[in-house]
Structure formats: structure tokens, C-alpha cells
Amino acid sequence: MLSAMFWLVFTVAVYLASKMLYARFPKTYLTPLLVSPIVVIAVIEISGVSFKSYDKGAHWLSEMIEPATIALAVTLHKHLDVLKKNAAAILAGVGGGTFAAIVTSVGMARMMRLSPEVMDSLVPRSATTPIAVTVSGMIGGLPTITAVATLVTGLLGMIAGPLVVKWCRIRHPVARGILFGTSAHSAGISKALEYGAVTGSVAGIAMLFTALITLCLAPWLMVWFN
């Protein structure tokens, strides 16, 4: 029990410390979602502790993913007028982005000659983790690979997103929100909130729509692709 509590407190402490570091030095490579896993994994490897032992305490953080996702409804409600006004643009952007994510996942998997099982695991990578893992199991993928692919997708989207915003001169908060929410799910929302509350709200609804569209579209498309 003490060991489990230690790893839980340690993980939270690492995240808070990395968040303070990022607040002082706001560099993309110092974002907490990138620094925290690296530090935690390094300490686990050095100490020789098994993941099973670590997860006895840290799994409580994983259990908070779904409640945290639902809590986004508070932010969405605050900017409901903006969401209603731009509903068509949001649906079109998210729909196109989700379809592109699925098709490119299949295309890359075939180019690298990955097995059908691995390809199915990569398809829902742009959805938020709980939905992505569920879809992966529905279409014959490996949930573990899907979870890792989803994490990597979020981190890459969070890192590359600001560059896309800068190079393409995307200034509208709704457009920025669609970009981050569709391409980087919860990690994207974290980055989107740095651009403002409206951008964060749109990113939240974009993430939810991406998850819903992936859930409905991926099983049907994979039957066709296979």
C-alpha cells in the first residue's frame, strides 16, 4: 500500500513540477505531457520497479480520464453561443479531419506493410483514448498498441500544432480549436487553452465529435478497406 501511494504521489509531483517549469519556460519541448512521462519512465527503469507495481497506485490517475473528459462540458457550456454559431464549420472540419486521419493511418500501415491487426490498431489513433481503445477492440485491433499510438498522436499534434498555426497564419479561434481538437484530442485541448477559452472550448467539442465520428465511421471503413 505504501509503495502504491508513493508512485501515485510521485507521478502527481512530477506533473506539477513539470507544469511549473513550463509556466516559467514555455517551450514546446518542455510541455508537461512530454516531460512527465519521460521522467516517470526513467525513474521506473532505474529503480527496477515493474509496471504492475507502479500501476497499483498510478492506475487511479488513468481512472480519472473519463471524468476529466466529461468535465469539459463546463467549458463548452460557457461558450455555447460560439459553438452554435459555428456548428457547420466545426462539423465540416472535424468530419474531414477524422476521415483523413483514418485513411492516412491505413495508407501508412500499408506502405510499411504492417499486419492487418496492427493497422486496425492505428486507425482510431486520433480519437480520445477511451473511445480509441473501444473502437480498436471492435475492429480487431490491439488496445495496447492503440493506447500508445493515441498518446504519440496527441504529443505530435500538440508539438506540431503551434507550428501549423504560425506557418499557415491561422488566427480565428474556432479554426485553431478544430485543428487541435481533431488532431490531438485531450493533449490538443491542453495546448488550445493556451490560445484562449474559446479555442479551448472548440477544441473540446472537436475532440468529442472526432471520437463520435471515429466510433461510427471506423468499423464501416475497415470492412471496406479489408
C-alpha positions as CSV (number, residue, x, y, z in Angstrom):
1,M,0.0,0.0,0.0
2,L,2.8,2.4,0.9
3,S,4.5,1.6,-2.4
4,A,1.3,2.2,-4.4
5,M,0.8,5.6,-2.6
6,F,4.4,6.6,-3.3
7,W,4.1,6.1,-7.0
8,L,0.8,7.9,-7.1
9,V,2.2,10.9,-5.2
10,F,5.4,10.8,-7.2
11,T,3.6,10.9,-10.6
12,V,1.4,13.8,-9.5
13,A,4.5,15.6,-8.1
14,V,6.4,15.2,-11.4
15,Y,3.5,16.6,-13.3
16,L,3.1,19.6,-11.1
17,A,6.9,20.3,-11.2
18,S,6.9,20.0,-15.0
19,K,3.9,22.3,-15.2
20,M,5.8,24.9,-13.1
21,L,8.8,24.5,-15.3
22,Y,6.7,25.0,-18.4
23,A,5.0,28.1,-16.9
24,R,8.4,29.7,-16.4
25,F,9.9,28.4,-19.7
26,P,7.0,28.0,-22.2
27,K,8.9,25.9,-24.7
28,T,7.1,23.1,-26.7
29,Y,9.7,20.5,-25.7
30,L,9.1,21.3,-22.0
31,T,5.3,20.7,-22.1
32,P,4.2,18.6,-19.1
33,L,2.6,15.9,-21.3
34,L,6.1,15.2,-22.8
35,V,8.4,15.8,-19.8
36,S,6.3,13.9,-17.2
37,P,6.2,10.5,-19.0
38,I,9.9,10.7,-19.7
39,V,10.8,11.4,-16.1
40,V,8.5,8.8,-14.7
41,I,9.6,6.1,-17.1
42,A,13.2,6.9,-16.5
43,V,12.8,6.6,-12.7
44,I,10.9,3.3,-13.0
45,E,13.6,1.9,-15.3
46,I,16.4,3.0,-13.0
47,S,14.7,1.7,-9.8
48,G,13.9,-1.6,-11.4
49,V,10.2,-1.5,-10.4
50,S,7.8,-3.4,-12.5
51,F,5.0,-1.6,-14.3
52,K,2.5,-3.8,-12.3
53,S,3.8,-2.4,-9.1
54,Y,3.8,1.1,-10.3
55,D,0.3,0.8,-11.7
56,K,-1.1,-0.3,-8.3
57,G,-1.1,3.4,-7.3
58,A,-0.9,5.2,-10.6
59,H,-3.9,3.5,-12.1
60,W,-6.1,5.9,-10.2
61,L,-4.9,8.6,-12.5
62,S,-6.0,6.5,-15.5
63,E,-9.4,6.1,-13.9
64,M,-9.8,9.9,-14.0
65,I,-9.6,10.2,-17.8
66,E,-13.3,9.7,-18.4
67,P,-14.5,12.1,-15.6
68,A,-12.0,14.7,-16.8
69,T,-13.4,14.4,-20.3
70,I,-16.9,14.8,-19.1
71,A,-15.8,17.9,-17.1
72,L,-15.1,19.6,-20.4
73,A,-18.8,20.2,-20.6
74,V,-18.4,23.1,-18.2
75,T,-16.1,25.0,-20.6
76,L,-18.3,24.1,-23.5
77,H,-21.4,25.5,-21.8
78,K,-19.7,28.8,-21.2
79,H,-19.2,29.3,-24.9
80,L,-22.3,27.6,-26.2
81,D,-23.2,30.6,-28.3
82,V,-19.9,30.4,-30.2
83,L,-20.4,26.7,-30.8
84,K,-23.9,27.2,-32.1
85,K,-22.9,30.0,-34.4
86,N,-20.0,27.9,-35.9
87,A,-21.7,24.5,-35.8
88,A,-21.5,23.9,-39.5
89,A,-17.8,24.8,-39.8
90,I,-17.0,22.7,-36.8
91,L,-18.8,19.6,-38.1
92,A,-17.3,20.0,-41.6
93,G,-13.7,20.5,-40.2
94,V,-14.0,17.6,-37.7
95,G,-15.6,15.3,-40.3
96,G,-13.0,15.9,-42.9
97,G,-10.1,15.7,-40.4
98,T,-11.4,12.4,-38.9
99,F,-11.9,10.8,-42.3
100,A,-8.3,12.0,-43.3
101,A,-6.9,10.5,-40.1
102,I,-8.4,7.1,-40.7
103,V,-7.4,7.0,-44.4
104,T,-3.9,8.1,-43.7
105,S,-3.5,5.6,-41.0
106,V,-4.5,2.8,-43.3
107,G,-2.3,4.2,-46.1
108,M,0.8,4.5,-43.8
109,A,0.2,1.0,-42.4
110,R,0.0,-0.5,-45.9
111,M,3.1,1.4,-47.1
112,M,5.1,-0.1,-44.2
113,R,3.5,-3.5,-44.8
114,L,2.2,-3.8,-41.2
115,S,-0.1,-6.7,-40.3
116,P,-3.9,-6.1,-40.5
117,E,-4.1,-6.4,-36.8
118,V,-1.6,-3.5,-36.3
119,M,-3.3,-1.5,-39.0
120,D,-6.6,-1.8,-37.2
121,S,-4.9,-0.7,-34.0
122,L,-3.7,2.5,-35.6
123,V,-6.9,3.6,-37.3
124,P,-8.7,5.2,-34.2
125,R,-5.5,7.0,-33.0
126,S,-7.0,10.5,-33.4
127,A,-9.9,9.8,-31.0
128,T,-9.6,10.3,-27.3
129,T,-8.1,7.2,-25.5
130,P,-11.2,5.6,-24.0
131,I,-13.0,5.7,-27.4
132,A,-9.9,4.8,-29.4
133,V,-9.3,1.7,-27.3
134,T,-13.0,0.7,-27.6
135,V,-13.0,1.1,-31.4
136,S,-9.8,-0.8,-31.7
137,G,-11.3,-3.8,-29.9
138,M,-14.4,-3.6,-32.2
139,I,-12.4,-3.8,-35.4
140,G,-9.9,-6.4,-34.4
141,G,-7.0,-4.2,-33.2
142,L,-4.8,-4.4,-30.2
143,P,-5.9,-2.0,-27.5
144,T,-2.4,-1.7,-26.1
145,I,-0.9,-0.6,-29.4
146,T,-3.9,1.8,-29.9
147,A,-3.2,3.4,-26.5
148,V,0.4,4.1,-27.3
149,A,-0.5,5.3,-30.9
150,T,-3.1,7.7,-29.4
151,L,-0.6,9.1,-26.9
152,V,2.0,9.6,-29.6
153,T,-0.6,11.2,-31.9
154,G,-1.6,13.6,-29.1
155,L,2.0,14.6,-28.4
156,L,2.9,15.1,-32.0
157,G,-0.3,17.1,-32.6
158,M,0.5,19.3,-29.6
159,I,4.1,19.9,-30.8
160,A,3.3,20.4,-34.5
161,G,0.1,22.3,-34.0
162,P,1.6,25.6,-33.0
163,L,3.9,25.4,-36.0
164,V,1.0,24.8,-38.3
165,V,-0.9,27.8,-36.7
166,K,2.1,30.0,-37.2
167,W,3.1,28.9,-40.8
168,C,-0.5,28.9,-42.1
169,R,-1.4,32.1,-40.2
170,I,-4.5,30.6,-38.6
171,R,-5.8,33.4,-36.4
172,H,-9.5,32.5,-35.9
173,P,-10.1,30.9,-32.5
174,V,-12.6,28.4,-34.0
175,A,-10.2,27.2,-36.7
176,R,-7.5,26.8,-34.1
177,G,-9.8,24.8,-31.9
178,I,-10.8,22.5,-34.7
179,L,-7.2,21.9,-35.6
180,F,-6.1,21.0,-32.0
181,G,-9.2,19.1,-31.0
182,T,-9.4,16.9,-34.2
183,S,-5.7,16.1,-34.5
184,A,-4.5,15.8,-30.9
185,H,-7.6,15.1,-28.7
186,S,-7.0,15.9,-25.0
187,A,-3.4,16.9,-25.5
188,G,-4.6,19.3,-28.1
189,I,-7.2,20.8,-25.8
190,S,-4.4,21.5,-23.3
191,K,-2.5,23.4,-26.0
192,A,-5.6,25.1,-27.3
193,L,-6.4,26.6,-23.9
194,E,-3.2,28.5,-24.1
195,Y,-4.7,30.4,-27.1
196,G,-7.8,31.3,-25.2
197,A,-11.0,29.9,-23.7
198,V,-12.9,30.0,-26.9
199,T,-10.2,28.0,-28.7
200,G,-10.1,25.5,-25.9
201,S,-13.9,25.1,-25.9
202,V,-14.0,24.5,-29.7
203,A,-11.1,22.0,-29.3
204,G,-13.1,20.2,-26.6
205,I,-16.2,19.8,-28.9
206,A,-14.0,18.9,-31.8
207,M,-12.4,16.1,-29.7
208,L,-15.8,14.8,-28.8
209,F,-17.1,14.9,-32.4
210,T,-13.9,13.2,-33.5
211,A,-14.5,10.4,-31.0
212,L,-18.1,10.0,-32.1
213,I,-17.3,10.1,-35.8
214,T,-14.5,7.6,-35.4
215,L,-16.8,5.3,-33.4
216,C,-19.4,5.3,-36.2
217,L,-17.1,5.5,-39.2
218,A,-14.1,3.4,-38.5
219,P,-15.8,0.0,-38.3
220,W,-17.6,0.6,-41.6
221,L,-14.5,1.9,-43.4
222,M,-12.3,-1.0,-42.2
223,V,-14.7,-3.5,-43.6
224,W,-14.3,-1.8,-46.9
225,F,-10.5,-1.5,-46.6
226,N,-10.1,-5.1,-45.6
